């Protein structure tokens, strides 16, 4: 299979796993120790970075940048392609955007698998469950294996059992770090030497901030966020250097045509 076809097959399988794990399985029902202060925080209805903002912002910012960059390469650098897709614009967009979206699905599939299998309680679990240690009448430091929540919204109760690890931290780090890698591979404008690293630093800083808000919103424990950072960063590195063609040998995938040599000032492969 060619790189493009492999990406397509992998993307389809990842999407199936990603969405299938959301609805089909309930999280592991984990207990807790009586008096544990880490799950006694209040439930905050408002989030600093809602799910819709995270997904829309991460995909649009990175996806749009990749789309503009690849269209520029085709239009101004005259690249050619050996892919089965004949249209150069479609071929370049398919490879780079397909690789990026494939990484999104892989990262979120790993996140969902961890959330469902570990079942770690969120910091606001007792608040969402509608119980307290006093109402449970448990002995301090004893393990409470089962608890009957007063929460009528079963979906909210299940979400309170999906703390490990942070999907926000993972997704934000993946999308922003992947974009930083893309800029490193494609952007070589020498007009301002510090502009590219400054933008890359800002992107990573934005990802770090997103993860930190999950701690201040009492959605995750610090270790959940740190693990999310690591998972997102490793996924971004793997996709950028081993799945995508952005850092691979130029002559093996996309090469500039002889009639339209590349400009030495801007984007390069």
Number of C-alpha atoms within 10 A of each C-alpha: 7 10 15 21 15 13 23 17 12 18 21 13 14 22 18 13 18 21 14 13 19 14 8 7 11 17 20 16 17 15 15 16 16 18 17 13 9 15 20 19 17 15 18 13 6 8 13 12 16 11 12 9 11 19 16 10 14 21 20 13 13 19 20 13 16 21 17 11 19 25 17 15 23 19 12 13 21 18 21 20 20 13 18 11 14 11 11 21 19 13 21 26 19 20 22 24 22 20 25 26 19 23 28 26 22 21 24 23 22 20 24 24 19 19 24 22 16 18 23 25 27 25 24 22 28 21 19 24 21 14 17 14 15 10 8 12 9 15 13 11 11 12 14 14 10 10 13 9 16 12 14 11 11 12 10 13 19 19 19 25 24 28 25 25 28 29 31 28 29 32 31 28 31 30 31 27 27 26 25 21 19 22 21 18 17 18 16 17 14 12 9 8 10 9 12 17 13 10 14 20 15 14 20 21 14 16 25 20 15 22 26 19 18 22 17 14 19 21 26 30 22 17 14 22 27 18 17 26 25 15 24 33 23 17 23 28 17 14 21 24 13 13 22 22 22 24 16 16 11 13 11 10 15 21 18 18 13 10 8 12 13 19 11 10 11 15 20 18 20
